[in-house]
């Protein structure tokens, strides 16, 4: 099933989605027809410029969600909070599907609406994500930061085209679970959910505010697509460190441009991003209780297990041996 839309002024996702699947929307709630699967989509409004859409369902066939770009970046900032994906794929103006989440990781995508996106959800998978759409003016008043860093300044500014990725940590996952489990039949719970959404946004913007102050470069859909290709290339083989010149060739970018856009989008250098992903993969393998520390280290390309242990402890505050006992 393909669901394609353009976020023009006045566009209401849940109403349009309901018409596409021939399902009624009652009190901002859409139940997925049994013929298609099970679950629901719910919209919660906190005003004309601040809305939350909750997606929680399992479908019998693949779902492809295509967001067409608006002519201009506009004043709306869209934040996707994806929780516990194993097979989620996203692409930008590209035929091949590009994995968005790695090994079931959760993730956050923050962007302007002038970027074309396509997200594929496999059939029979649990789809659980929320989308926050908020006006730049409203966001600016909520953040009310006197000295924002370049990332925050870009997000609340005007005429910027951007894409930022962040990880979804356990505290955020807990908040998401609290938000989707609220009984919205209680009128006061709208207020409660708004507080929790703002708490979720606080955690996100706290992480974004720690990013290095650098000169911001506008991004287009072509750049975004290439950056996802590069990210996938890095994650495809964590046993070998990425070679910047090779990645630049794949992206058809100069090394300087690739380094700048990658760090701007993902919040870290190519090599540091690779090392963190390497340690996350190590933690994932150790949790399976099927791999010894030495097996994991060698699988991830470490010939020196002491070096592997030091890097792991630096990221997680515990040695891989102790981590494997506590997992």
LINVENZI-V856142 format. One record per run of one state. SS is the DSSP state (H for helix, E for strand, L for the rest). FROM is the first residue (numbers start at 1). TO is the last residue. Records with the same first field share a line. If there is no record, write none. Layout:
# LINVENZI-V856142
SS->FROM-TO  FROM-TO
This chain:
# LINVENZI-V856142
L->1-1  7-12  21-24  27-28  32-36  46-49  60-62  69-75  83-88  92-97  100-106  113-116  122-125  144-149  157-162  168-169  181-188  209-220  237-243  252-254  267-269  288-292  300-304  317-319  327-327
E->2-6  25-26  29-31  37-45  50-59  63-68  76-82  89-91  98-99  107-112  117-121  126-135  163-167
H->13-20  136-143  150-156  170-180  189-208  221-236  244-251  255-266  270-287  293-299  305-316  320-326
